[in-house]
């Protein structure tokens, strides 16, 4: 085609002359020439022409499409199942942290009971309102178990299988979203393969935990698919359907609360940047938001949270005020309505009450922006909530994580990202190539040419999708599913829109997607292994005690405590006691509510004097207090209690220091149990005297003599002779953790519970001894190992070394000079 097929005209119409757009109208006033309009009209009338020409062929292609979609879903489920099996866990294993709390409610519903309005065992003694959280997931799982499973089916196993099935179902709306944008089934299938098999997706929704995203993300993606259809052709029914899915997602996951703000930004910017006329945007905004406003009237989480006066809703109200004004007064300049929308939002935010339970999230977001995503080493620069919440999943992804999950998929998405930018910035559609009278390229084996260019609103939606969802992940790595979806859509858009060297480019994209899929199946190594340290030395910040020590703690509490008694422990381990021991707890994991103030009281009381913590324990009805070694030894910014409490300097007078190093001095708490990482204290009644716990040398992390030798007396803050500035108390924690892990692995090799041999067991024990020379269990293990090998001389050396260390820990003689720990890789 040599002649220009497009002409530009933007006639100035009076308000009375404005009409609704016809089928052939193009935004920005761009009109096709008459011959092109005629060809487009023929195309619209030929929807069933292919079926009339060759119905058998079309039916075969449709069946093939259905089969391929089903295969993709099965592959996505299998990838998640394989990932869970690789962890070594059983389907019937217990759940942890907030998953344990949710499993408890699932069990209630599965047993035919109702989730109570006020759960007095959580957040004792006041009680916790479960329906203030998004417990519809628990209701759904429990009711599904009652309907589909028999009493012989293990509930935890059932929950894990259901989690994989529903989490993997996200491939369906992802494919539909791509089809809405590209009108190509091959591109949709490629997006489904890219999303369902990439590592960032296969390692989520495996059933290891009960996460809100498992059920909410597929629902949110259905909303996005309908939103994509609306962006292609803005109609009220499509917007309403997208709004219904959005309301359901809001009832399933509180994170969607923040997505609503992104949605308002999309709609407002589409209007302000003239991507679509005011009328359709206003109509679409009402269709998208009204179902959620109606859902806020139901007695579920949105009602408890005050969603109707939340920041996203008020931002939407400000946007609607500008849209209504622009629709009524069409000659007014756009900057006026932009200013009106912003002013209305600010006024409403100042006048109306804030939503409940989101202060910690907003404070963390603002702090991350203020400090350019880098958490300051000085905790006093942050609010209490930001100090606590800015950690783990709420940090940005590390370079190692980016290299691990994204190189292949990110490279495959690059052409699509270029399409998003280039397609948005152009002021007209790209010239159509080929025969415009040909059928629309939606069939599986047809349409080798590029997809039709996106209309202005659709191209705006595509660019917004890329920026908002990948940007959300770069701020909070917890949202890796969002990034995976956005990049998968970009892969498909690049595949559909590529123009030069079309076959080679598409083949390259398919190969990259297959590489990403192979990494998701763990068949191909990831790029982080080329640059990162050995994973054996990298610690999860939550891993601050060993599994066997926690099992010992649970066994003790199961027998020592009575039903009806209350335990004051960290929010990390409290849900387990409630779910599996049926013991009331003072803390839990649901922070979007009244727990925030109580959590702050507990943290601050730990670093106050004994009287303060005892009064808090009595006030909350706690009968037992659980102390963890890391509460005192850590100071890093990733969930350490001293950082959260703004107690980075050593607290020699605090009750937590007494519990750790001198429990015999306590007046209101009685030490009843200890192992390597936990101590359990009974909260004494007024006037009751504590009875000292008789023990031998005991675990090394509690040993005051060892700590004094390494760092100074913990109760007086006096420096020790010869102490270097290279070590810190956290080294004692992490070196001991690593040494204990090596000793445990060696024991499994020796007793035959794991495959291996004596040489590997010896290597593990020697490594434990190198990292933590004071960890006498390593020398005892080596002595036993050499005795079995009939190496009496070497066994005697390590036996004497173990006795020497035990004697020093007991105060019988000074410590050897080389007793200090290594400085392992810490969080």
Number of C-alpha atoms within 10 A of each C-alpha: 9 4 5 9 14 16 11 11 10 10 7 8 9 9 12 6 7 9 8 9 10 7 11 13 13 15 19 17 13 16 19 18 12 11 11 17 16 14 14 18 14 15 16 12 9 15 12 10 12 12 13 11 10 10 13 11 12 16 12 11 15 14 12 13 17 12 12 13 19 13 13 24 22 15 17 30 25 20 26 29 20 17 22 22 14 10 9 8 11 12 18 13 11 17 21 19 20 21 20 23 24 24 25 21 23 28 21 18 21 23 14 11 12 12 19 13 12 14 17 15 19 24 22 21 17 14 16 22 19 19 19 21 21 19 20 19 21 25 20 14 21 24 19 17 23 15 9 9 14 10 10 6 11 13 21 19 16 19 24 21 18 20 26 25 23 17 28 31 22 27 26 22 21 27 27 24 24 29 24 21 28 26 19 28 24 24 27 33 24 24 30 27 26 31 33 33 31 28 26 24 26 28 19 22 28 28 27 24 21 24 19 21 22 26 26 25 22 22 26 25 25 23 26 22 25 24 26 27 21 24 27 18 15 20 16 19 15 21 25 24 19 28 26 22 24 27 26 19 27 26 25 25 23 20 15 20 21 15 18 21 17 18 21 23 18 19 24 24 17 21 25 19 11 15 21 22 18 21 17 18 24 23 19 24 23 17 21 29 23 15 19 24 17 13 20 21 15 12 11 18 25 28 19 19 21 16 23 21 19 23 22 22 21 22 23 25 20 26 28 22 19 27 26 16 16 22 16 13 11 13 10 12 10 16 10 12 21 20 13 18 22 17 15 19 21 15 12 18 18 9 9 13 13 17 18 18 19 17 17 19 19 14 19 23 18 13 21 21 12 11 12 10 17 13 20 15 13 13 22 15 14 21 15 19 19 23 28 21 20 26 18 18 15 19 20 21 19 11 11 16 16 16 18 20 22 22 17 22 25 21 15 28 26 17 20 27 23 15 22 24 15 12 23 22 12 11 11 21 17 12 12 15 12 10 9 16 14 13 17 18 20 17 16 18 11 13 17 12 16 21 24 19 18 22 22 25 27 26 25 24 27 26 23 20 25 22 15 19 21 22 15 19 21 20 18 20 22 16 22 21 22 23 26 26 26 25 28 31 32 29 32 32 31 27 31 28 20 18 15 9 8 16 14 10 17 20 12 14 24 19 14 21 27 19 22 29 25 17 23 27 22 15 11 12 14 22 18 16 13 11 10 14 12 8 8 8 11 13 16 11 15 12 11 18 19 15 11 13 15 16 11 16 19 17 12 15 18 16 9 10 16 13 10 11 15 27 29 26 22 22 18 14 20 26 31 24 21 20 22 16 17 18 22 28 31 27 24 24 18 19 19 17 17 14 18 17 11 15 18 15 15 21 18 19 22 24 24 17 16 20 14 17 25 23 13 17 22 14 11 19 20 23 22 24 21 20 21 20 20 24 21 25 22 24 25 18 23 21 21 22 25 25 23 26 22 20 17 20 9 17 19 16 16 19 22 24 23 19 26 22 18 16 21 15 13 17 18 20 26 24 22 17 18 22 17 21 23 22 20 24 23 19 24 19 12 10 8 12 13 20 12 13 13 7 8 9 13 14 15 21 23 22 16 19 19 24 20 19 19 23 21 18 18 21 17 12 14 12 14 14 11 10 15 10 7 8 15 17 18 18 22 26 23 27 25 27 23 20 27 22 17 22 27 21 17 29 19 14 20 19 9 11 10 12 9 13 12 15 11 14 23 22 15 23 27 21 17 28 25 18 25 26 25 29 25 23 19 28 26 20 24 28 24 18 22 18 15 12 11 11 13 13 12 14 22 17 13 20 18 14 19 23 14 19 23 22 15 18 23 17 13 11 12 15 20 13 8 9 18 23 24 17 16 19 13 16 14
